[in-house]
Amino acid sequence: MRADGMSLQGEGRWIAPGELFFSITDRQGRIVASNSVFERLSAYGRDELMGAPHNIIRHPEMPGGAFHLMWDTLLSGRPFAAYVRNLAKDRVPYDVFATVTPLGDGFLSVRSAPQSAALRAAAYDLYAEVAPLERERRDEGASAAAAAAHGAEQLAARLAALGFASYDEFMYSALPTEVVARVAVSGPRRPSTDPGTVGRILAAALDIDSGLVAAMDRLDALERLVESLRAASCEASTTASELLEVTRLADVASQRVEASAPVLRRTTQAMTSLVGGLTVTLTALSGELTAVRLAVMEQRFLIALARLHNDMVILFAQEVLQGRAPQQALGYVRALCETLSDDLSRMADAAEATSRRLGLIRQDVDRAREELEGYRVFLSTWRIQVPRYGVARQVGPHVGPIDSHLRRGHDRIADLRALAQQCEANATPVDTGELVGPVWRILESAGAAIGGWRP
C-alpha cells in the first residue's frame, strides 16, 4: 500500500485477463442486469444487485471528479472509459478498466482487468492527488457535487502535465491499448463447431471481429499519415516564418532606397503581406490538424469499444454453449448487439466527420500553395526591379536568402500537399455496412432462441 492510499498491486480480488463482465443500469444508475462474473467479483447476489444503485460498489479512494467526468460524457450521448477501483460487499477491492455506453433509456458497462500498468498507474496517481483536494473542498463547506466538479477540473489539469490535452484524449488512448492487450493475452478466437443457434451467433461475432481488426489496421495507417502531416505542417510553418523574416529585412532595405525606387518598396510590401497570409494559413492548419488527430483517436476508441462489446457477445454465447448460462441469457446478447449497432453508427459518423475535416485541410494546403505562388510572382518582379533601378548593392544581398527560403517553402508545401491528399484518400477506413449484416444475424438468432424475451 502506498502512502497516498492507492495500492497498485498485490492486493484485491484477481480478475483473469480474458474475463469480461457487464451490467446494465437505468437512467438513474440502478442495476437492471448483470452477468455471473460481476456477481462473483462484487460478492453480491443477483437479488441484491437488481435495483441497487451502481455506486454500491464504489471504493472510497475513488475521487468524485472521475464520476463527474463520466456523467458529463454520458449525458452528452457519448461513451466513457476509465480505470476504476471498486469495493466488493466483503470489503475486498478489485480494479477494472471500465467502459460505459448509453443504451436506450439506460447505460451498458463492460469491464475487464486492466492490462496497461503504465496507464493504470498514471490514473491512480492522479486519483491519489485529487481525492484529498475534494475532501478539502468538502471541509470548506462545498457540496459533494461542487467538490466533484473541482476534482474533474483538477484531473484534467494534471492530465495535461502527462501529455494529454483532455480526458477525452486519455481515454481515447487507453481503451485501444487495453483491448489490444486483452486480446493478446486471451489468445485467438476459434470458430465454433456447434451447428445450432449459439454456433451461428459465434460465427457472426467472429466475422464482426475480423472486420473490426481490419478497420483498426487501416485506421492505424491513417493515424500515421496524420502524424506525418502534422510534422510536415510544423516544418512548413517554420519555413514560412523564416521567409517572412528575410522578406521583412528586404522590405527594410527597399525602404532605404524608396526615394529613388519607390516601386521596390511597394513590391516588398506586397510580398510581406502574402507571406504573412501564408503564416496565418499554416498556423490555422496546425490547429485543424490537432482536431483531426483527436478525431482519428476517437475513431480508434470507437472501434476498440465495438470490439469489446463484440467480445462480450462471444463470451456470453460461449457460456450458453458450455452450459454455464441459461438460454435466456441470450437476451443480453440482444442488448449488446443494440449497443454494437450504436457503436457502428458512431464509427460511421466519426469517419464522415474526419473525411470532411481532411477535405478542408487539403483545401487549406492548396490555399497555402497559391499564396506561396503569388509570392514567387512578386519576387520575380522585384528581382527584375533591383538592377533596373541601380540598387543592387543596397538590396541585392537579400535576394539569395529569399530564394533559398522560397525553394525550401515550395518543397515543404509540396510534401504537405502530397500527405494531405493521401490522408483524404484514406479518411474512410471503416465500411460499417459490411459489419451490419453479421450484427443482424446475431439479433435474429438470439431472438429466435429466446422467443422475443429481452432484459
C-alpha positions, 0 to 999 in steps of 0.5 A: 500500500502506498502512502497516498492510499492507492495500492497498485498491486498485490492486493484485491480480488484477481480478475483473469485477463480474458474475463469480461463482465457487464451490467446494465443500469437505468437512467438513474444508475440502478442495476437492471442486469448483470452477468455471473462474473460481476456477481462473483467479483462484487460478492453480491447476489443477483437479488441484491444487485437488481435495483441497487444503485451502481455506486454500491460498489464504489471504493472510497479512494475513488475521487468524485471528479472521475464520476463527474467526468463520466456523467458529463460524457454520458449525458452528452450521448457519448461513451466513457472509459476509465480505470476504476477501483471498486469495493466488493460487499466483503470489503475486498477491492478489485480494479477494472478498466471500465467502459460505459455506453448509453443504451436506450433509456439506460447505460451498458458497462463492460469491464475487464482487468486492466492490462496497461500498468503504465496507464493504470498507474498514471490514473491512480496517481492522479486519483491519489492527488485529487481525492484529498483536494475534494475532501478539502473542498468538502471541509470548506463547506462545498457540496459533494457535487461542487467538490466533484466538479473541482476534482474533474477540473483538477484531473484534467489539469494534471492530465495535461502535465502527462501529455494529454490535452483532455480526458477525452484524449486519455481515454481515447488512448487507453481503451485501444491499448487495453483491448489490444492487450486483452486480446493478446493475452486471451489468445485467438478466437476459434470458430465454433463447431456447434451447428445450432443457434449459439454456433451461428451467433459465434460465427457472426461475432467472429466475422464482426471481429475480423472486420473490426481488426481490419478497420483498426489496421487501416485506421492505424495507417491513417493515424500515421499519415496524420502524424506525418502531416502534422510534422510536415505542417510544423516544418512548413510553418517554420519555413514560412516564418523564416521567409517572412523574416528575410522578406521583412529585412528586404522590405527594410532595405527597399525602404532605404532606397524608396526615394529613388525606387519607390516601386521596390518598396511597394513590391516588398510590401506586397510580398510581406503581406502574402507571406504573412497570409501564408503564416496565418494559413499554416498556423490555422492548419496546425490547429485543424490538424490537432482536431483531426488527430483527436478525431482519428483517436476517437475513431480508434476508441470507437472501434476498440469499444465495438470490439469489446462489446463484440467480445462480450457477445462471444463470451456470453454465447460461449457460456450458453454453449458450455452450459454455464448460462441459461438460454435466456441469457441470450437476451443480453446478447440482444442488448449488446448487439443494440449497443454494437449497432450504436457503436457502428453508427458512431464509427460511421459518423466519426469517419464522415466527420474526419473525411470532411475535416481532411477535405478542408485541410487539403483545401487549406494546403492548396490555399497555402500553395497559391499564396506561396505562388503569388509570392514567387510572382512578386519576387520575380518582379522585384528581382527584375526591379533591383538592377533596373533601378541601380540598387543592387548593392543596397538590396541585392544581398537579400535576394539569395536568402529569399530564394533559398527560403522560397525553394525550401517553402515550395518543397515543404508545401509540396510534401504537405500537399502530397500527405494531405491528399493521401490522408483524404484518400484514406479518411474512410477506413471503416465500411460499417455496412459490411459489419451490419449484416453479421450484427443482424444475424446475431439479433435474429438468432438470439431472438429466435432462441429466446422467443422475443424475451429481452432484459 
